[in-house]
Amino acid sequence: MELSICIPIYNQNVTSLVSELRAQALRADCLFEILLMDDASTSFRETNRRLQDWEGVRFMALSKNVGRSAIRNKLADEALYDYLLFMDCDVLPDSPNFLENYLKMEGHDVVVGGYKYPDQPISDAYMLRWRYGKKREERSASERNRKPNDSFSTFNFLIKKSIFKEVRFDESLRGYGHEDTFFGISLKEAGVKVSHIDNPLVHLGYDNSAVFLEKSYNSVHNLWTIYGKVKDKEAFVESVKLLRYYKKLERSGLVSLFAKLHGYANSLFQSNLLGKSPSLFLFDFYKLGTLCVCASR
């Protein structure tokens, strides 16, 4: 397998990550490149730029922030090889055989490796993101393979470049959230098979609760935008739990009422979600209320 490892960077020092990936690639004796693209960072740009002096590493810096979807499309356009391995920049492989595990999947169209989180959060201020990651994202391959396209994530995945040319990320989606959901649906509509394996990256640079809550608000807005774009809305609703609950409210004529209640309860939600013991049940209600607000406009 000839492999382009594509890493979009924003305000992260990726030296340790690149060092580990390069060492694994050299041990595997495969033809590879590590392609780094900085999305107009304000920190660590020059530190990361020095990595281009390492054999097999290329670095590019964008003068303007283009966002999560566009930068992945740009990385794919720059990639030299037939397989693209995408990953976030705030991670480290969980296994010394991380790359070898992907190399064994040659011939597969799309392969998703999965998430892993540390056993404890960085501090109480990061509890919401850590708890969400442990409970909702850190899932086994067998569980994810039950609905493979619905479980797609941009966090850690391998894809044939020929397929990526046909199914690209939607650059109209700005900010954080659900660009991976739409990409998974697009793969499904194109008849592309998605396989899941137990080959996680450890998510180390996750957001504090306040930042994650703000990003989650944006992700719900992106979800509503995607809902307006997809061809098979019924299948899309079935694949996203939040939309399934929204549709129940819609059938009951309760969307406007729920949107109003969300406005009254928003401060109570935030008090819990930003605290030391955030409830994922309340987090789901917060997102559902936000979606009702979007739909009521």
Salt bridges, closest charged atoms under 4 A:
GLU33 OE1 - ARG58 NH2 2.87
ASP38 OD1 - ARG45 NH2 3.12
GLU46 OE1 - ARG49 NE 3.11
ASP77 OD1 - ARG168 NH1 2.96
GLU78 OE1 - ARG58 NH1 3.87
ASP88 OD1 - ARG72 NH2 2.93
ASP90 OD2 - HIS203 NE2 2.97
ASP94 OD1 - LYS116 NZ 3.32
ASP109 OD1 - LYS160 NZ 3.37
GLU137 OE1 - ARG129 NH1 3.17
GLU138 OE2 - LYS134 NZ 3.34
GLU143 OE2 - ARG139 NH1 3.90
ASP170 OD2 - LYS229 NZ 3.45
GLU179 OE2 - ARG68 NE 2.72
ASP198 OD1 - ARG144 NH2 3.83
ASP207 OD2 - LYS215 NZ 2.87
GLU250 OE1 - LYS247 NZ 2.75
ASP284 OD2 - ARG136 NH2 2.95
ASP284 OD2 - LYS241 NZ 3.92
